[in-house]
Structure formats: C-alpha cells, structure tokens
Amino acid sequence: MNLPNLMNPIADDMKALDAVIRERLNSEVVLIRTIGEYIVGAGGKRMRPAMLLLIANALGYKGTHHHLLAGVVEFIHTATLLHDDVVDESDLRRGRSTANAVYGNAASVLVGDYLYSRSFEMMVETQSMRAMAILSEATTIIAEGEVLQLLNVHDPDVSEERYMQVVRYKTAKLFEAAAQVGAVLSGASPELEQAAAAYGRHIGTAFQLIDDVLDYSGDAEALGKNVGDDLREGKPTLPLIRVMQVGTPDEQQLIKSAIETGDADFEAVARAIANTDAVDYTRKAADAEAELALQAISVFPESEYKKTLIDFCAAAVQRNH
C-alpha cells in the first residue's frame, strides 16, 4: 500500500497546502527562504497535515482554514526536524544532507524558531481559540518529549514505559493534535473530536514503532537516513529494550554497552536483535496501536475520507521506509 496514493481524495487540498507553505516561507530574509525550501522540498510524507485534511473532510468541513492549519502542522513538524538534527548531530535525513550539515547549526536552529513563530502567526488568523489551544499545548508537549529523550540517551536502564512516554510526547502528540484540530474545525461533537484525537495518537505511536523496526531491518537508501543511527546516538528504542528484557546475558551486555557508548559492532547488535523476538515484538506493538486507531474512527460517518483513514492504519505499519 503506497502512502502517496492514499492522498488522492485530498489531492486538491494538498495542492492548496503546498501553496500555503510556499507563501508563508516567502521571507525577505533569503537564508530563511533557502533553508525552508530545502527542508520542505526534501520529499517528506506530510502525513500529519494530510491527517488534519482527511479528518476535516470526513467530518464535513467546508471552509478553507484547514489548509492554513495543515500548514501550521507542517511548519511545527519541520521546526522540530531542524532542531532534532542539530541536537542529534545528524547529517542525513530522507536520503539528503540535513539542513545543519549544509547550512550550519546556528542557521538551522534560528530557521526552526522562525517556523514556530510563523506557525503561531498563522494560527491566530483562523481565530479558532480551540485550535490554538490544542496546537500550542502540542508544541509544549513535543518539547517535553525532546527533553525526556535527551535524558534517556546513553541510559541502558530505560524501561519500556519510559520509552513509550517519549514516543507519545515527541512523535504521537503532533499526529493527535492534527487529527483533533481537523475535528474541531468541522464543529464535531465531543465524542467525534475525542475519537479523532485517539486515532491520531495511536497512528503516531504505530508510525514511530515501525521507524524503530526499520532502523534495524530497513536499508539506508529506502529509509532515507543512516540505518542504525538511533543506536549510534545512544537512543534506547523498543527493539533494543526488548533484547535487554529477553536476550542472553551476553546479548544484554552487548546492547548495554552499545547504548552507553554509541559505539558498537552494528552487525553483532543486529544479530542479537535477530536472535530474539525484538523486531516481531515491536511490530506487534505497532499493529496493536493501528488496531486501536481503527477502532477509534468506527464512529465516523461513512465516506471516501474515512476509507482513506482506515487504509492509513495498514499503510503506517506495512511501510518499508
């Protein structure tokens, strides 16, 4: 199942989103335009803004503010990527050099700040206090997730619970906020709004867990980042945590050392993961989240947009990049 093909019912909305992004990146400061266009043109999936657009359509929204708020979601996401790559000292994302590798850390951080500021400016234009409340809270929680992840780096004792909290804060929260805002725009009932939020939260969690799997089973070209990057950065993701739970003493020591130092024989780590149920365990956790997302939108009215949201559940866990 191809993610871009799932966008067909909202093809016109996605074009309108592109127009919003181009217009709002049009700063008089050339470097802002240059870096913004570099990041936005990097070929991201745009799943978060697409989710907002799909849910708004699924629940009958007829205005144009969904394009503006989808742009806000994409700008918030892009800002987090710019800051993430600086913090992680990453030099590759989506198969291309990161902005910080090309333009430097200072420029990347400052353009990330610009995108946050621009996104709040755009939020105000919609005059939806509810949407502003949801998205501003989301940016706070995402920042908390970043700090929590920083605290977990090089710590081999991170529990599955602590790791999942980082996933919910750092990754799933923006999916949740995007979905919930789509429902708010459409004037949905509290029941439908909460269903949308739950859908986004569970899809976002599934999406991150599959990223964890792909770090050990994908190839760098398809994944668009260095396979094993999380390990090199000392991040204890779920497959590693699972080996620490069920691996042999030698395997546990190998993973422990790898997380502590970020310097290990990657092939030996990959073998340890293959020798346990770590990948299968993580995939099953992702499948369970996708199933919860599916259940959440069972209350939505039938439409082509609902069908696409259902297909998203399968696509999120079946992807290979």
C-alpha positions as a LaTeX table, in Angstrom:
\begin{tabular}{lrrr}
\hline
Residue & $x$ (\AA) & $y$ (\AA) & $z$ (\AA) \\
\hline
Met1 & 0.00 & 0.00 & 0.00 \\
Asn2 & 1.50 & 3.30 & $-1.18$ \\
Leu3 & 1.18 & 6.33 & 1.12 \\
Pro4 & 1.17 & 8.93 & $-1.71$ \\
Asn5 & $-1.69$ & 7.07 & $-3.42$ \\
Leu6 & $-3.73$ & 7.42 & $-0.24$ \\
Met7 & $-3.70$ & 11.18 & $-0.75$ \\
Asn8 & $-5.85$ & 11.01 & $-3.90$ \\
Pro9 & $-9.13$ & 12.03 & $-2.18$ \\
Ile10 & $-7.42$ & 15.18 & $-0.85$ \\
Ala11 & $-5.22$ & 15.92 & $-3.90$ \\
Asp12 & $-6.68$ & 19.42 & $-4.30$ \\
Asp13 & $-6.30$ & 20.12 & $-0.59$ \\
Met14 & $-2.65$ & 19.02 & $-0.70$ \\
Lys15 & $-2.04$ & 21.44 & $-3.60$ \\
Ala16 & $-3.64$ & 24.20 & $-1.54$ \\
Leu17 & $-1.39$ & 23.21 & 1.37 \\
Asp18 & 1.67 & 23.49 & $-0.90$ \\
Ala19 & 0.54 & 26.99 & $-1.89$ \\
Val20 & 0.19 & 27.99 & 1.78 \\
Ile21 & 3.66 & 26.63 & 2.57 \\
Arg22 & 5.28 & 28.48 & $-0.35$ \\
Glu23 & 3.51 & 31.74 & 0.50 \\
Arg24 & 4.37 & 31.63 & 4.22 \\
Leu25 & 8.01 & 30.76 & 3.60 \\
Asn26 & 8.37 & 33.88 & 1.48 \\
Ser27 & 10.51 & 35.81 & 3.96 \\
Glu28 & 12.55 & 38.84 & 2.96 \\
Val29 & 15.48 & 37.10 & 4.63 \\
Val30 & 16.94 & 34.98 & 1.85 \\
Leu31 & 18.50 & 32.34 & 4.11 \\
Ile32 & 15.11 & 31.62 & 5.72 \\
Arg33 & 13.58 & 31.03 & 2.30 \\
Thr34 & 16.53 & 28.93 & 1.19 \\
Ile35 & 16.57 & 26.62 & 4.22 \\
Gly36 & 12.77 & 26.45 & 4.41 \\
Glu37 & 12.51 & 25.44 & 0.77 \\
Tyr38 & 15.36 & 22.95 & 1.20 \\
Ile39 & 13.56 & 21.19 & 4.06 \\
Val40 & 10.06 & 21.35 & 2.59 \\
Gly41 & 11.37 & 20.10 & $-0.76$ \\
Ala42 & 13.06 & 17.11 & 0.84 \\
Gly43 & 10.18 & 14.78 & 0.00 \\
Gly44 & 8.54 & 14.19 & 3.37 \\
Lys45 & 5.34 & 12.18 & 3.56 \\
Arg46 & 3.30 & 15.05 & 5.04 \\
Met47 & 1.23 & 12.54 & 6.96 \\
Arg48 & 0.42 & 14.95 & 9.79 \\
Pro49 & $-1.14$ & 17.74 & 7.70 \\
Ala50 & $-2.80$ & 15.10 & 5.50 \\
Met51 & $-4.44$ & 13.66 & 8.61 \\
Leu52 & $-5.88$ & 17.05 & 9.51 \\
Leu53 & $-7.23$ & 17.50 & 5.97 \\
Leu54 & $-8.70$ & 13.99 & 5.81 \\
Ile55 & $-10.47$ & 14.27 & 9.17 \\
Ala56 & $-11.82$ & 17.74 & 8.42 \\
Asn57 & $-13.26$ & 16.38 & 5.16 \\
Ala58 & $-14.51$ & 13.17 & 6.79 \\
Leu59 & $-16.48$ & 15.24 & 9.31 \\
Gly60 & $-17.94$ & 17.61 & 6.73 \\
Tyr61 & $-15.81$ & 20.77 & 6.92 \\
Lys62 & $-16.49$ & 23.19 & 4.05 \\
Gly63 & $-14.20$ & 26.18 & 4.70 \\
Thr64 & $-10.54$ & 26.90 & 3.87 \\
His65 & $-8.96$ & 27.23 & 7.32 \\
His66 & $-7.99$ & 23.56 & 7.18 \\
His67 & $-5.34$ & 24.47 & 4.58 \\
Leu68 & $-3.86$ & 27.13 & 6.84 \\
Leu69 & $-3.85$ & 24.89 & 9.90 \\
Ala70 & $-2.41$ & 21.98 & 7.92 \\
Gly71 & 0.39 & 24.39 & 7.02 \\
Val72 & 0.82 & 25.16 & 10.73 \\
Val73 & 1.17 & 21.45 & 11.48 \\
Glu74 & 3.77 & 21.02 & 8.73 \\
Phe75 & 5.74 & 24.05 & 9.96 \\
Ile76 & 5.73 & 22.78 & 13.55 \\
His77 & 6.92 & 19.38 & 12.31 \\
Thr78 & 9.63 & 20.95 & 10.14 \\
Ala79 & 10.84 & 23.09 & 13.04 \\
Thr80 & 11.16 & 20.00 & 15.23 \\
Leu81 & 13.18 & 18.27 & 12.49 \\
Leu82 & 15.55 & 21.21 & 12.20 \\
His83 & 16.11 & 21.27 & 15.95 \\
Asp84 & 16.27 & 17.45 & 16.20 \\
Asp85 & 19.02 & 17.18 & 13.64 \\
Val86 & 21.12 & 19.75 & 15.46 \\
Val87 & 20.64 & 18.00 & 18.82 \\
Asp88 & 21.38 & 14.59 & 17.29 \\
Glu89 & 24.25 & 15.91 & 15.15 \\
Ser90 & 22.62 & 14.14 & 12.19 \\
Asp91 & 23.98 & 14.63 & 8.70 \\
Leu92 & 21.42 & 12.65 & 6.69 \\
Arg93 & 17.61 & 12.73 & 6.54 \\
Arg94 & 15.32 & 11.35 & 3.82 \\
Gly95 & 18.38 & 10.46 & 1.78 \\
Arg96 & 19.67 & 14.05 & 1.70 \\
Ser97 & 22.13 & 16.03 & 3.77 \\
Thr98 & 20.40 & 17.66 & 6.75 \\
Ala99 & 20.00 & 21.44 & 6.81 \\
Asn100 & 22.51 & 21.73 & 9.62 \\
Ala101 & 25.06 & 19.74 & 7.61 \\
Val102 & 24.60 & 22.13 & 4.68 \\
Tyr103 & 23.97 & 25.49 & 6.34 \\
Gly104 & 25.29 & 25.03 & 9.88 \\
Asn105 & 23.73 & 24.55 & 13.30 \\
Ala106 & 23.08 & 28.22 & 14.06 \\
Ala107 & 21.10 & 28.82 & 10.87 \\
Ser108 & 19.08 & 25.61 & 11.37 \\
Val109 & 18.11 & 26.48 & 14.93 \\
Leu110 & 17.12 & 30.04 & 14.01 \\
Val111 & 15.07 & 28.98 & 10.98 \\
Gly112 & 13.36 & 26.40 & 13.20 \\
Asp113 & 12.49 & 29.26 & 15.57 \\
Tyr114 & 11.16 & 31.26 & 12.62 \\
Leu115 & 8.90 & 28.39 & 11.57 \\
Tyr116 & 7.49 & 28.09 & 15.10 \\
Ser117 & 6.84 & 31.84 & 15.18 \\
Arg118 & 5.24 & 31.81 & 11.74 \\
Ser119 & 3.02 & 28.88 & 12.70 \\
Phe120 & 1.61 & 30.78 & 15.68 \\
Glu121 & 1.00 & 33.80 & 13.49 \\
Met122 & $-0.96$ & 31.59 & 11.09 \\
Met123 & $-2.96$ & 30.02 & 13.94 \\
Val124 & $-4.17$ & 33.43 & 15.05 \\
Glu125 & $-5.53$ & 34.14 & 11.56 \\
Thr126 & $-8.05$ & 31.32 & 11.92 \\
Gln127 & $-9.45$ & 32.92 & 15.14 \\
Ser128 & $-10.14$ & 29.43 & 16.48 \\
Met129 & $-9.19$ & 29.55 & 20.15 \\
Arg130 & $-9.79$ & 25.81 & 20.43 \\
Ala131 & $-7.40$ & 25.01 & 17.57 \\
Met132 & $-4.82$ & 27.39 & 19.02 \\
Ala133 & $-5.13$ & 25.75 & 22.45 \\
Ile134 & $-4.64$ & 22.25 & 21.01 \\
Leu135 & $-1.65$ & 23.17 & 18.83 \\
Ser136 & 0.09 & 25.35 & 21.41 \\
Glu137 & $-0.26$ & 22.59 & 24.01 \\
Ala138 & 1.12 & 20.12 & 21.47 \\
Thr139 & 4.26 & 22.21 & 20.88 \\
Thr140 & 4.88 & 22.27 & 24.65 \\
Ile141 & 4.47 & 18.50 & 24.98 \\
Ile142 & 6.70 & 17.86 & 21.96 \\
Ala143 & 9.42 & 19.97 & 23.60 \\
Glu144 & 8.97 & 17.97 & 26.82 \\
Gly145 & 9.35 & 14.79 & 24.77 \\
Glu146 & 12.60 & 16.07 & 23.29 \\
Val147 & 13.99 & 16.73 & 26.78 \\
Leu148 & 12.78 & 13.33 & 28.03 \\
Gln149 & 14.54 & 11.65 & 25.11 \\
Leu150 & 17.70 & 13.60 & 25.91 \\
Leu151 & 17.54 & 12.26 & 29.47 \\
Asn152 & 17.23 & 8.70 & 28.11 \\
Val153 & 20.25 & 8.92 & 25.79 \\
His154 & 23.06 & 6.50 & 26.75 \\
Asp155 & 20.90 & 5.07 & 29.56 \\
Pro156 & 20.57 & 1.27 & 29.15 \\
Asp157 & 18.12 & 1.09 & 32.06 \\
Val158 & 15.33 & 2.93 & 30.24 \\
Ser159 & 12.11 & 0.96 & 30.73 \\
Glu160 & 9.57 & 0.23 & 28.03 \\
Glu161 & 7.14 & 2.54 & 29.86 \\
Arg162 & 9.62 & 5.42 & 29.90 \\
Tyr163 & 10.37 & 4.91 & 26.23 \\
Met164 & 6.69 & 4.84 & 25.26 \\
Gln165 & 6.19 & 8.12 & 27.10 \\
Val166 & 8.80 & 9.70 & 24.84 \\
Val167 & 7.02 & 8.27 & 21.77 \\
Arg168 & 3.66 & 9.65 & 22.92 \\
Tyr169 & 5.12 & 13.08 & 23.64 \\
Lys170 & 7.69 & 13.52 & 20.88 \\
Thr171 & 6.03 & 11.84 & 17.91 \\
Ala172 & 2.41 & 10.88 & 18.55 \\
Lys173 & 1.36 & 14.23 & 20.03 \\
Leu174 & 1.52 & 16.16 & 16.75 \\
Phe175 & $-0.43$ & 13.41 & 14.96 \\
Glu176 & $-3.01$ & 13.61 & 17.75 \\
Ala177 & $-3.21$ & 17.42 & 17.61 \\
Ala178 & $-3.51$ & 17.44 & 13.80 \\
Ala179 & $-6.36$ & 14.94 & 13.88 \\
Gln180 & $-8.14$ & 16.72 & 16.73 \\
Val181 & $-7.90$ & 20.13 & 15.02 \\
Gly182 & $-9.46$ & 18.63 & 11.89 \\
Ala183 & $-12.43$ & 17.59 & 14.01 \\
Val184 & $-12.62$ & 20.96 & 15.82 \\
Leu185 & $-12.73$ & 22.83 & 12.51 \\
Ser186 & $-15.68$ & 20.74 & 11.37 \\
Gly187 & $-17.66$ & 21.53 & 14.54 \\
Ala188 & $-17.66$ & 17.85 & 15.52 \\
Ser189 & $-19.30$ & 16.59 & 18.70 \\
Pro190 & $-17.06$ & 15.97 & 21.74 \\
Glu191 & $-17.33$ & 12.24 & 21.02 \\
Leu192 & $-16.09$ & 12.62 & 17.45 \\
Glu193 & $-13.37$ & 15.07 & 18.49 \\
Gln194 & $-12.00$ & 12.63 & 21.05 \\
Ala195 & $-12.25$ & 9.79 & 18.53 \\
Ala196 & $-10.17$ & 11.84 & 16.08 \\
Ala197 & $-7.59$ & 12.62 & 18.76 \\
Ala198 & $-7.33$ & 8.95 & 19.73 \\
Tyr199 & $-6.93$ & 7.98 & 16.07 \\
Gly200 & $-4.05$ & 10.42 & 15.62 \\
Arg201 & $-2.38$ & 9.38 & 18.87 \\
His202 & $-2.43$ & 5.67 & 18.03 \\
Ile203 & $-1.37$ & 6.16 & 14.38 \\
Gly204 & 1.50 & 8.38 & 15.50 \\
Thr205 & 2.64 & 5.78 & 18.02 \\
Ala206 & 2.45 & 2.98 & 15.42 \\
Phe207 & 4.39 & 5.13 & 12.97 \\
Gln208 & 7.27 & 5.63 & 15.43 \\
Leu209 & 7.40 & 1.96 & 16.40 \\
Ile210 & 7.75 & 0.99 & 12.74 \\
Asp211 & 10.56 & 3.56 & 12.47 \\
Asp212 & 12.22 & 1.67 & 15.32 \\
Val213 & 11.88 & $-1.58$ & 13.38 \\
Leu214 & 13.22 & $-0.04$ & 10.17 \\
Asp215 & 16.32 & 1.18 & 11.97 \\
Tyr216 & 17.33 & $-2.49$ & 12.18 \\
Ser217 & 15.63 & $-4.03$ & 9.16 \\
Gly218 & 15.47 & $-1.30$ & 6.52 \\
Asp219 & 18.21 & $-0.27$ & 4.11 \\
Ala220 & 19.66 & 3.24 & 4.31 \\
Glu221 & 18.60 & 4.22 & 0.77 \\
Ala222 & 14.94 & 3.29 & 1.30 \\
Leu223 & 14.80 & 4.68 & 4.82 \\
Gly224 & 16.45 & 7.96 & 3.94 \\
Lys225 & 18.68 & 8.01 & 6.99 \\
Asn226 & 21.63 & 6.04 & 8.23 \\
Val227 & 20.41 & 2.61 & 9.33 \\
Gly228 & 21.35 & 2.23 & 12.96 \\
Asp229 & 21.50 & 5.96 & 13.65 \\
Asp230 & 19.45 & 5.67 & 16.83 \\
Leu231 & 21.95 & 3.17 & 18.20 \\
Arg232 & 24.91 & 5.37 & 17.31 \\
Glu233 & 23.21 & 8.25 & 19.10 \\
Gly234 & 22.76 & 6.08 & 22.20 \\
Lys235 & 18.97 & 6.07 & 21.97 \\
Pro236 & 17.34 & 3.02 & 23.60 \\
Thr237 & 14.46 & 2.23 & 21.23 \\
Leu238 & 11.96 & $-0.61$ & 21.70 \\
Pro239 & 13.87 & $-3.37$ & 19.83 \\
Leu240 & 16.94 & $-2.68$ & 22.00 \\
Ile241 & 14.84 & $-2.52$ & 25.17 \\
Arg242 & 13.30 & $-5.87$ & 24.22 \\
Val243 & 16.73 & $-7.52$ & 23.82 \\
Met244 & 17.60 & $-6.19$ & 27.28 \\
Gln245 & 14.45 & $-7.94$ & 28.55 \\
Val246 & 14.76 & $-11.35$ & 26.89 \\
Gly247 & 18.27 & $-11.71$ & 25.41 \\
Thr248 & 21.07 & $-13.89$ & 26.75 \\
Pro249 & 23.44 & $-12.28$ & 29.29 \\
Asp250 & 25.98 & $-11.74$ & 26.50 \\
Glu251 & 23.38 & $-10.14$ & 24.25 \\
Gln252 & 22.17 & $-7.93$ & 27.07 \\
Gln253 & 25.73 & $-6.83$ & 27.81 \\
Leu254 & 26.32 & $-6.08$ & 24.13 \\
Ile255 & 23.21 & $-3.85$ & 23.95 \\
Lys256 & 24.02 & $-2.23$ & 27.28 \\
Ser257 & 27.49 & $-1.30$ & 26.08 \\
Ala258 & 26.17 & $-0.11$ & 22.71 \\
Ile259 & 23.63 & 2.23 & 24.33 \\
Glu260 & 26.15 & 3.54 & 26.86 \\
Thr261 & 28.85 & 4.30 & 24.29 \\
Gly262 & 27.02 & 4.64 & 20.96 \\
Asp263 & 29.97 & 2.69 & 19.60 \\
Ala264 & 29.39 & $-1.00$ & 18.90 \\
Asp265 & 29.65 & $-3.67$ & 16.26 \\
Phe266 & 26.41 & $-2.94$ & 14.45 \\
Glu267 & 26.32 & $-6.38$ & 12.83 \\
Ala268 & 26.63 & $-8.04$ & 16.27 \\
Val269 & 23.78 & $-5.87$ & 17.56 \\
Ala270 & 21.69 & $-6.77$ & 14.51 \\
Arg271 & 22.35 & $-10.47$ & 15.17 \\
Ala272 & 21.30 & $-10.09$ & 18.81 \\
Ile273 & 18.08 & $-8.45$ & 17.67 \\
Ala274 & 17.52 & $-11.23$ & 15.11 \\
Asn275 & 18.15 & $-13.91$ & 17.75 \\
Thr276 & 15.31 & $-12.58$ & 19.90 \\
Asp277 & 11.72 & $-11.61$ & 19.15 \\
Ala278 & 12.65 & $-7.89$ & 19.33 \\
Val279 & 11.53 & $-6.92$ & 15.82 \\
Asp280 & 8.38 & $-9.05$ & 15.95 \\
Tyr281 & 7.57 & $-7.72$ & 19.41 \\
Thr282 & 7.88 & $-4.13$ & 18.19 \\
Arg283 & 5.82 & $-4.83$ & 15.06 \\
Lys284 & 3.08 & $-6.41$ & 17.17 \\
Ala285 & 3.07 & $-3.33$ & 19.40 \\
Ala286 & 2.68 & $-1.16$ & 16.27 \\
Asp287 & $-0.10$ & $-3.42$ & 14.95 \\
Ala288 & $-1.94$ & $-3.10$ & 18.28 \\
Glu289 & $-1.74$ & 0.70 & 18.04 \\
Ala290 & $-3.02$ & 0.65 & 14.45 \\
Glu291 & $-5.94$ & $-1.53$ & 15.56 \\
Leu292 & $-6.81$ & 0.97 & 18.31 \\
Ala293 & $-6.73$ & 3.75 & 15.70 \\
Leu294 & $-9.08$ & 1.73 & 13.53 \\
Gln295 & $-11.50$ & 1.23 & 16.43 \\
Ala296 & $-11.41$ & 4.94 & 17.29 \\
Ile297 & $-12.86$ & 6.05 & 13.94 \\
Ser298 & $-15.54$ & 3.38 & 13.81 \\
Val299 & $-17.91$ & 6.16 & 14.97 \\
Phe300 & $-17.13$ & 8.34 & 11.91 \\
Pro301 & $-19.76$ & 8.58 & 9.15 \\
Glu302 & $-19.00$ & 6.52 & 6.06 \\
Ser303 & $-17.14$ & 8.39 & 3.30 \\
Glu304 & $-14.17$ & 8.06 & 0.95 \\
Tyr305 & $-12.19$ & 10.04 & 3.52 \\
Lys306 & $-12.99$ & 7.57 & 6.28 \\
Lys307 & $-11.92$ & 4.75 & 3.97 \\
Thr308 & $-8.59$ & 6.51 & 3.43 \\
Leu309 & $-8.15$ & 6.94 & 7.20 \\
Ile310 & $-8.77$ & 3.20 & 7.56 \\
Asp311 & $-6.20$ & 2.47 & 4.83 \\
Phe312 & $-3.73$ & 4.71 & 6.66 \\
Cys313 & $-3.82$ & 2.26 & 9.56 \\
Ala314 & $-2.49$ & $-0.53$ & 7.35 \\
Ala315 & $-0.06$ & 1.73 & 5.46 \\
Ala316 & 1.52 & 3.03 & 8.66 \\
Val317 & 2.59 & $-0.45$ & 9.78 \\
Gln318 & 3.28 & $-2.05$ & 6.39 \\
Arg319 & 5.65 & 0.60 & 5.03 \\
Asn320 & 9.33 & $-0.11$ & 4.40 \\
His321 & 10.55 & 3.50 & 4.66 \\
\hline
\end{tabular}
